[in-house]
Amino acid sequence: MRQNVLIKRLTTVFTTFSVFILITFRTNHTEIGEMLLFKDTKEICKPVNKVGFLKIHKCASSSVQNIILRYALKNDLNVVLPSAGNYLGLSTPFSRAMIKGTAWEKAGLEYHMFCLHTVWNQDEVERTLGGRAGVKYLTMIRDPVTTFESAWGYAQMSGFYKMDLETFALSPKTGLLSKNPFKPFGQNQLLHDFGLHPDNFNNSSAVLEKILEIEANFNLVLLAERFQESMILMKNELQVNVIRI
């Protein structure tokens, strides 16, 4: 009899403890949950407070940008911004001169986050963020075909070219089809935003050189098709508890 009572009590204690652990892991707004989930990050690593993020069109980049902006807002970090709009260069590679005359540039503020649409210029971004040391450079890419399909629908290109996407893809790019009034959207969106001039899109040597440059300059390249896994990699790279953002 006593043995049965003891077993029941132990079962109750175990069940209560299990429920507590489950609630702790599923609750996103408790310090206990954060400590258990991110104990290694909090004790060993220091969060990165300088980030250069290349926001590529139609690559789920707004989701990453929102994370970066919320983190900057919460931690009083300065973001590189133009005087108006949401671009730091539409078809021209970024230059710090693009923010000349802004109130924050005149005030001589230190910049921490670069995350707006731009045509990437590694040297100028580094100069704006104060060098390479202590800065993490990342971007998110997507299958080029899917990227163009997304841009086609977003910019309503079928109305301009008077045909559907499949017909456009199979047709020679002459006459009207050789024109692109949809800047910054167009052929090879990814390489364009990485800073490769459109004249070199079909130059295999220039493309390979750009790929090697990307590999050398970026600490992390995320994949839109593997978004959840990419967020884990980004958390580890930046040493940021995503639960806090």
N, C-alpha and C positions, 0 to 999 in steps of 0.2 A: 504493500500500500504506500509506504513512505517512498519507495523507489519510483513508483508511478507519479507521485506528486512532484518529486525532484525532477523527473524527466519532463513533466509538463512545464515546470518553472524554467528549466533550461531552454526548452523549446520556445517559450514566450520571450525570454531574454534574447535569444538568437534572432527570432523573428523581428523584434523591436529594433535590434541593432542593424539588421539587414535593411529594414525600411529606412532607418536613419541614413545609412550610407547611400541608398538609392536616391533619397531626397536631396542629399548633399551634392551628389554628382549631377542631378538634373536641375538644380537651382542655379541660375546664372548670375544671381545678384547677392551672393553671400561670400564673405571673405573666406569662410571655411572651404566652400566649394572651390574657390580660386586657388587656395593653398594646396588642396589635394590634387587639383587638375594640373597646376602649373608650378609645383614645388621646385622642380629642377630649374625652370626658367627664372623664378624669383630669386633663388639663392645663388645661382652661379653666374647669370648673365645680366648685362646692363642693356636696357632698351636703346635701340638706334634712334637718334633724334634728327638725323639728316638723311633725306631720301630724295633721289632723283628718279621719278617714275615717268616713263614714256607712255603717254596715253594714246594708243593707236585706235583709229576709227573702227567701229563695228567689231570690236574684240572683247566685249564685256568689260571694257576698261573703266566705265563710269562706276561700276560696282567697287572696283579697287580704289578708284579716286575718292569715292565717298568715305571709305575706311580711312584713307590717309588724311582727308580733310577733317573728319571727326576727331581723329587722334591729335592733329595739330591744334584744333580748337580746344580740346580738353587739356592740353599740356602747354598752352600759350606759346605755340611755335609759329613762326612767320612763314607764309606761303608766297612764292613768287607769283605776282599777279600783274596783268597789264592795267593801264589806266581805265580801260573799258572792255567789255566782252569777255569771252572765255578762251581766247586763242593767244598763244605766244608765237605767232607766225603761222600764216595759213599755207603758203606755198614757198616761203623763203626760210632757210635754216635759221634757227634761233640765234639771236645775238643779244647780249645784255643791253645794247643800245635800245632795244625794243621797250624796255621799262624806264628809259631815261625820262626824267621829268615827272615821274610819279612821286607822290608824297612820301612813300616809303623808301624810294631810292634817294630822294633828297635828304631824308632823315638818317641815311646811312645804316639802315637796319641790317642785321644779320639774317640771312635767309636759311630756312631749314628744310622746306618742302617744295619740290618742283613737280607739279602733277597735272598741268593743263595740256590741252592739245598743242602740238608743235611739230615742226620738222626738226628732228633731233640734230644737235650739234654738240658733241661730247665736250669739246674744249670750252665752249661758252657756258654750258651748263655747269661744268666744274668750276669755272671762274666765278659764276654767280653764287654757287653754294660754298665757296671758300676752299676749293681744292678737292682732292679725291680722298684723303685720309678721313676716316670717320663717316664717310657717306656711302650708302648702299644704293646701287643703281639696279632698277628692275623694270620689267615691262610685261605685258600680256599679249600673246599672239593667238592666232586662230587659223584654221585651215583656210588658205587663200581663196579657194573656190567658194566656201561658205561665206567668207568675208565679202566677196564680191556680190554674191546672191543677196546678202543683207543690205549692202549699199544700193543695189539695183532697186530693191523695193522701197528703201528709205527715201531715196532721191527721186523715185518715180521716173526712172530712166526710160521705161517703155513708152511713155507719152512723148518723149523727145525723139526717140529713134523709130517710133511707129512699128514696133515689133516686140515679140516676147523675148525673154532672156535666152531661150534655147536657140532661136533663130539668130539672135545677135551673136551668140558664141560661135556658131557655125559659119557665119558670113565673113567674107574678106573685109578687113578694116580699112576701107577706102571711102572717099566722099564723106557723107554725113557720119558714117560709122567711125571715121578717123578723128572726129571732133569730140571734145570733152568739156561741156559747159558746167560740169558738176563738181568742180574743184571744191574741197580737196579730195572728193571721191574719184576713183578711176582705176586704171590698170595697176596691178600690184600695189595695193594700198599699204601693205606692210613695209615693203622696201622704201616706198615714198616717205612714210612717216619716220623710218629709220634714217633718212637723209640721203638716199640714193637718188640722183637726178633722173627724171624720166627718160632722158636720152640714153641712159645706160641700162635700162631695164632688160634689153636683149643682149647686153654685153656680158658674156659668161665670166670673163676675168674680173670685171667690175663688181658683179654680183658676188662672186666668191670672196673678193677682197672685203666687201661689206659684211658678209657673214662672219669672216674671221675677226673683223673689227667689233662686231656685236658680241662675239664670244669673249673677246678680251675686255670689253668695257662694262658689260653687265654682270652683276653678281648673281642675278636670278632672272630667268625667263619663264613666265607662267604660261599655262595652256588653258584657254577658255573651255576646251572640251573636257578638261580635268579640273574644273573650278574648285571643288571641295579639297582635292589633294593639293592644289596650288595654294589655297589659303593656309593649309598646314605648313607648307614649305615657306610661305611668306612670314608666318608667325615665327617660325624658327630662325629665319634669316634676320628679321628685324628685332627678335627677342621681345615681342610685344604680346601680351595676353589679349587675344582677340575678344575674349569675354568682357574686357573692360571698355571696348570701343563701341 
